[in-house]
Amino acid sequence: MKLGVISDIHGNLPALEACWALLEEERVDRTVCLGDLVQFGPYPGEVVDFIMEKDIDTVQGNCDRAVGRGRSQTGDRFELGWWGDLARDFLSWTSDELGSERLRYLRKLPMELRFEDMGKSILCVHGLPGDITGELPGHESRGVADHLLESSRCDVLMAGHTHEMTLISRPGGLLLNPGSVGGGTLPGKATLMILGSDDEGSMSVSWHRVPWDTARYRKRYEKEGLPETFLKCVLLGRDPRGKWHTDLISWRQKWAEHS
């Protein structure tokens, strides 16, 4: 058995298509998405259409909820206040691009997805159970991780939102984050996760770093006249809320050179 896991596509159709091609190549039996189909990228409508056409089981992300409910903010916390202002304008543009059918689809997405696979009870959410903008604990917060697994009554808790590839192994199970398809985790690359099991029932977890057509993305982004800040985030590997997911100085130097 193979389970593909994607999250945080953020309107990035070229990356989504590249990830889907890899999942087909890996012959996964099922794919789930942990939300945030839209916001920060220039292909919101096409991404929603892709997810609908492929009938991918998807939970609602905070950006999906904000757009679907006509809100002016997503609940994200930005390290720089003026980035939040840019994001509000972007959210308005995204909503205008979607149309009533797609907005209805986003509005009706479930907050969680629970199923049995590979002999495990698996719970999929965007942030945390009951908290759409929550974040998985750090590796040092063992007690919090144990509590989450116990209170959620699952063996595997999968969450997105932070764009950080995460594996926390505890006696009670696993806490996992696939990273982000849409960008901001690695420069010009998407990330996804595949869960597998062998004949003895042992579970394996792997992450894949997937190159995608950045030139195509840039062309569409600039054509729409969207904020350059979030384009730089996708291309240079910075979270659109401002956080860096690496300590590599070279990434930050490239950011400074493009400022």
C-alpha positions, 0 to 999 in steps of 0.5 A, spaced: 500 500 500 502 507 498 498 513 500 500 520 497 500 526 501 500 533 499 498 540 502 498 547 501 498 548 494 497 555 494 495 556 487 501 553 484 498 549 478 505 547 475 507 544 482 501 541 483 502 537 476 509 535 477 507 532 484 501 529 481 506 526 475 510 523 481 505 520 485 502 517 478 510 514 477 510 512 484 503 508 483 500 510 490 493 507 491 490 513 494 492 521 495 490 526 500 490 533 501 491 537 507 488 543 505 490 550 502 489 550 495 488 557 494 492 564 496 499 566 494 499 563 487 496 565 480 492 559 479 487 558 484 481 556 479 485 551 476 488 548 482 481 547 485 479 544 478 484 539 478 483 537 485 475 536 483 477 533 477 482 528 480 477 527 486 482 528 491 480 527 498 481 534 501 480 537 508 479 545 508 485 549 510 485 556 513 485 560 506 480 555 503 475 557 509 477 564 508 475 565 501 469 560 501 466 564 507 468 571 504 473 573 509 478 579 509 483 575 513 486 568 513 488 567 520 495 567 518 500 570 522 505 574 518 512 576 521 512 583 517 505 587 518 505 590 511 506 583 508 499 582 512 496 588 508 499 584 501 495 578 503 489 581 504 489 584 497 491 577 494 485 574 498 480 579 495 483 577 488 483 570 489 476 570 491 474 574 484 478 569 480 474 563 483 467 564 481 461 561 485 462 553 484 469 553 486 467 557 492 462 553 494 466 547 494 472 550 498 466 552 503 464 545 504 470 542 505 471 538 511 475 540 517 478 533 518 478 526 514 479 520 518 480 513 515 483 506 516 489 504 512 495 500 512 492 497 519 493 504 522 488 509 524 489 516 520 487 523 522 488 528 516 487 536 518 490 542 516 493 545 522 491 541 528 484 537 530 479 543 532 484 548 530 485 550 523 491 554 524 494 550 529 501 547 528 504 541 530 509 541 536 516 541 536 520 535 537 522 537 544 515 537 546 514 530 547 508 531 552 504 535 547 505 530 541 503 524 546 497 528 548 495 530 541 495 522 539 491 520 545 486 525 544 485 525 537 484 517 537 489 516 532 495 512 530 498 517 525 496 525 525 497 528 519 497 536 518 499 541 514 499 549 514 506 550 517 510 548 510 515 544 514 517 537 513 516 534 519 516 527 522 515 526 530 515 519 532 512 517 539 510 510 542 503 512 541 504 513 533 506 518 528 505 526 527 507 528 520 507 534 515 508 533 508 511 540 507 508 544 501 506 543 494 505 551 493 512 553 495 516 557 500 519 550 503 525 549 498 527 554 493 523 552 486 521 545 489 515 542 491 515 537 497 510 531 498 510 525 502 508 518 501 506 513 506 507 505 505 507 499 508 510 492 507 508 485 508 509 485 515 505 491 516 511 496 518 510 503 515 515 507 512 515 515 510 518 518 505 519 525 502 520 527 495 523 534 493 519 535 486 522 541 481 517 544 477 516 549 471 518 556 475 518 560 468 511 558 467 509 560 474 513 567 474 510 569 467 503 568 469 504 571 476 507 577 473 501 577 468 496 578 473 500 583 477 501 580 483 505 582 489 512 580 487 514 579 495 510 572 494 513 570 488 520 571 491 518 567 497 516 561 492 522 562 488 527 563 493 524 558 499 521 563 504 514 562 507 509 567 505 508 569 512 515 571 513 519 565 516 525 561 513 525 554 514 532 553 513 539 556 516 542 556 510 545 563 509 545 562 501 538 562 501 538 569 505 543 572 501 539 571 494 533 574 498 537 580 499 540 580 492 533 581 489 530 586 494 
